[in-house]
Amino acid sequence: MFHLYRNSRHSAGGSTALLPSRDRRLLLLAGSGLALSGFAAAAPAATAGDAGGYPKGPVKLIVPFAPGGPTDTVARLISLKLQEMWGQPVLVDYKPGAGTAIGVDFVAKAPADGLTFGMVNSSFAVNPSLRKSLPYDTVKDLAGITQIANLQLAIVAQPDAPFGTLAGLIAYAKKNPGKLSYGTPGAGSTTHLGAELLKREAGFDMLHAPFKGSAPAHTELLGGRLDLVFDPFLSVLPYVKAGRMKMVATLGEKRVPGYGYPTVAETLPGFHVSALLGFVAPRATPPAVVAKIQADTAKVLHDPEMRRRVEEQGMEVVASTPAQFDAFVQSEMKRWSRVIAEAGIQAE
């Protein structure tokens, strides 16, 4: 059993102010006076060479979600390579719960010596707007180290759906308002927010069915009880290859390497949504240590074999600097805050 939700407070047309274009984000940031404040402004201007022999003891990588899946795979791959580089144990410690808030809070309150840092996903940028209270301040208590990668997302339909493209989906939805239903791994997930953004950009409506994870959403689609699922690309790919689901579009800026599936942006220029994956540390961590972790992580990610293995998990390698990651997180916080407020989305 699942429940369908319609955000009745908003018209299908929505405001095009939600278009995630680079220019609009910069204007919003500049207008708020926050573009270089807080999270971004505090990014360290230091070099890895100043890190004083870091690390001088075992390192703990906090992963705020349960073991299993592509993000966990990437965490373990990187931790093993860093362990080889540093000559110190790099232990992956899982602390799931509360939409990643438990694990992120552990990182925020850890000693700021660089021996504890954490992995975050898009919940890091979404939770400040989605959850009424957090035990930490995303901007004040945590420093970005690097954005590791973007997780590719996709829209799939039943194999006999009366549309096979995004343009066809939009046309069908407009002719049949309120008829289409879509499932996601949960309310407030990146896929849910991406679907809400798409509805407003394209000017159509559909009903949302939030699930606790991808598997039950897949079951409902395969059983003919849902029309669409918004989910990570790699999660639905086996069903698409088997002919049990139809790939409508992917949500990234570019097509997924090695596959010919079209992007939403090819129909709606400028539209793109992906789920971030990155490392953060306690805000007071010495800038040189942050720079050291970033530089060594980038070396790991730029290795051709590692890049291939990350891409096998349905991700696009980024390996940004601390300042770039801080700025990106802040822009995502503002972007999703607007979507959450206008769609009336609440955490489950």
N, C-alpha and C positions, 0 to 999 in steps of 0.2 A: 504494500500500500504506500502511496505517496501523495503529496498534496501539491496542487497547482496554485501559484500565486500570480496575481495581476497587480501591478502598481497603478491603481486607478487614479491617483492624483495627477498623473501626467499624461498628456496627449501623446499619440504615437509620433507626431511630427517632431516634438522635442526641440531643444535649442541646439543649433549648430555650434554653439560655444564649446560643446564638449569635444569637438574635433581635436584629436591629439596631435596637432601639427606642431612642429618645432617653434614656429614663429609665435603661435598663440601661447604656448607654454612660457616662452621668454617674456612676452608682454605681461602675462599674469604674474610671473615672478617679479618683474621689474616694478609693476604697479603696487605689489604688496610690500616692497622694500626688503624682501627676504631672500632675494636671489643669492646674495653672498653672505647672509647672516647665519648664525647658529651652526647647523650641520656642515654647510659648505665652507663657511669662513674659517672654521676651526681645523680644517684639513692641514696636516703638518707639511711644512716645507723642509724636509730632512732627507738625508740619503741613507741607504742601507749600510754604508760604510761606517756610520756613526753608532751602530747598534751595540758596540762593546762586547763582541763575542756571543751575542744571542744565538741560540738559547743555551743557557748554562744548566738546564735540567729538563726533566720530562715535560712535554707540552700536552695540553688537553684541548681537543677540538669538540666543542659542544654542538650537538645536532639536535634542534628542538622539535624533531618529528620522529616517528617510530621507524625502526629499521625496515629496509626494503624499498624498492623503487629506484628510479634513476637518480634522484638527488642523493640518496644514501650511497649509491654506487660511486658517484663522483666524489663524495666526501671521503670515502675509503681509498679511492685511487690517488687523490691528492695527498692524503695523510701519509700513505706509504712512500710516496716520492719525497715529501718533505723530511720524513724520517731518515731516508737515505742521505739527503743533502746535509742534514743538521747533525747526524750522529747521535741523536737523542730520540727516545720514544715519542711518538705522536699518537696519543690515545683518543679514539673516537668515543665520546660519552653521550648517550642518547637521553634527552630530557624532554619528552613530548608532553603535550597537553595545553589546553586553553588557547588553541589556535597559534601555537608556537610561543606564547607569552611566558610560559614557565621557563623554557630554556633560554630565551633572550634575557629574561630577568636575572638568571644565574650568571650570564656573561656580564651584564651591566654591573653586578655587585661583586664580581671577582676581583682579586688583586690586580692592579694595573701594571703588571710586570711583563705582559706579553706571553706568559706561560699558559694563559687561558684565553682563547678567542672562540668565536662561534660562527656557525653557518646560518644564514637567514634566507628566506624566500620572500615572495611578494607580500606575505602577511606582515612583514616588517614595516612596509610602507602603508598598508591598508589598515592595520589594527588601530592606529591613533584615531581614525574616524569611525571605525566599525564598532569598537568596544568602548563602553562607557568609562571604564577606568583601567589603567595599566599600572603595574607596580614599578614602572620605570618611565623615563622620558626619552623617547626615541632620539631626539636631537641632542639633549644635554648630557645623557648618560652613556651614549655609544658613539664610537668613531668608525667610519667606514674604512675597510682595508682595501678591498677590491670587489668589483662585480666579476664573478667567475664566468657566468654564462647567462644566456636567455634560454628559457625552456619554451620550445615551440608548441603552440596550441592549434586546435583544429575544430571544425564544425563537420559533423557527420549526420547522415540521414538514413532512413530505412532504404534498402536497396531498390524498392519499387516506388519511392517517393515521386510525386508528379513534377519534380524539378531536379536538375543535376548540377546547377551552377548557383552561385550567389545571386546573380541577377534574376534567375528563375525563382529562387526562394523568396526574394523581396517582392517580385511581381505576384506570386501566389499568395503571400501573406497579406498584401494590400487588397487583393480580391476576396480574401477570406479572413477578415479581421477577427482576431481572437481564437481562430481555429487551431493554429499551430501551438504545440507544446515543446518545451526543451528542458533537458535535464543537465545538471552540473554536479560536481562532487560536493557541493555545499553552498549555502547562502554566504555571500561575501567572498567566495573564492575568486581568483583572478578570472576564471572562465565565466563566472556569473557576472562579474563587473564588465567583462568584455562583451557579453551578450546584451547587457543593458545599454552599453555605449553604442553597439551596432543598431539596436532598435531605434534609438534616438537619432542617430546619424542618417539612417536609411528611411526613417519615417514609417515604421510599421509596428505592430504589436504581436506579442505571443506570450503564452503562459509559462511560468517558471516552476519546475519541480526540483527542489533541492534534495540531494541525497547525502548520505554519510559515506563518501568515497565514490570512486569511479565505477566499481563493479556493479552495484545495484542499478546505476543509471544505464549501464550497458545492457543489463538483463531486461529492463523495461523497454529499451529501444528494440532489442532483438525480439522481444515478445509482441511488438506492434502496439505497445501502449504509450509510446512517446514518438514524436515526429523527428526530433533532433537531439543531439548531445553535443555540448561544448566541453572539450576535454584535452589533456595533453596529447600531442600528435602521436607519440610513441605508444600511448595507451590504446588508441583505437586502430592503429595501423594494421595489426594482425587481422582484425575483423574486415577491414577494407580489402586487404589482399585476398582474403577468403571469399569475398563477394557477399558478406553478410551485412556490411554497412557501405554506404556511399559517401565518398569524400566530397564535400561541398566546397570547402576552402580552408586555407590555413590563415592564421591571424598575424604572422610576423611581417616585418618590413620586406623580406625577400622570401622567395620560395625555399623550402627546405632542401638543403644540398642533397643531390642524388635522387630527387623526386620531382615530378613535373606538375604537382598539384598547384593550382592557382592560389594567389593570396586575395584576401578581402580588398587590399589596396588596389588591385588591378580593376576592381569595380568601383570602389570608393577611394579615390586617391587621398593619401595622407593617413588613412586609418591603419593602425597597427597596435596589437596588444601581445605581450609575451610575459611570461613569469620570470622574475629575476632570481638569481642565485648568487649569493655573495658571502664574504667574510666580514665580521665586525669585531671590535675589541672594546673594552672599557674606555671611556672617553679620556681618562688620564694616562693611558698607555703612552710611554715616550714616543714622540714622532719618529725617531730613528728606528725604533723597534717595529712600528707600523710599516714603515718604508721597507724594512728588511723582509717582513712577512709577505708584503705585496710583491716585491721584486722576485723573491724565490718562488712564489706561487705563479707569477707570470712566466718564469722560466719553465716551470712544470707544464703549464698550459700551452706554451708555444712549441713544445716538443711534438713533432708530427704524429708520433704514435699515440701520445696522450690526447692530442686534438681529435684524432680519429675515434678514440674510445669515448670521449665526451660527446662527439657528434652521434655516435651510436646510441646514446641515451636520449636522443631527440633534442639536443641542445646546440646552441651556437656560442662558441667561445668568445668572451669579451676581454677579460684580463685588464680592467681599467685601473687607473691610479686611484689612491685614496680620495683626492679632490674630485675626480670625475664621478666616483661612486657616491660620495656625499651629495653632490649636486643632483645626480640622477634620482637618488632616494627622495630628496626634497621635492623634486618636480613630480615624482609619482605620488607622493603624499598629497600634494595639492590637486593633482588630476583626479585621483580616486575619491578624495573628500567631496569634490563636486558631484561626481556620479552617485556616491552613496547618499548624499543629502537629497538630490533631486529624485532619486528612485525610491527613497524611503527604505533602504536596505538595513537590516539589523542582523547581528550575529545570532546564530542558533543557540 
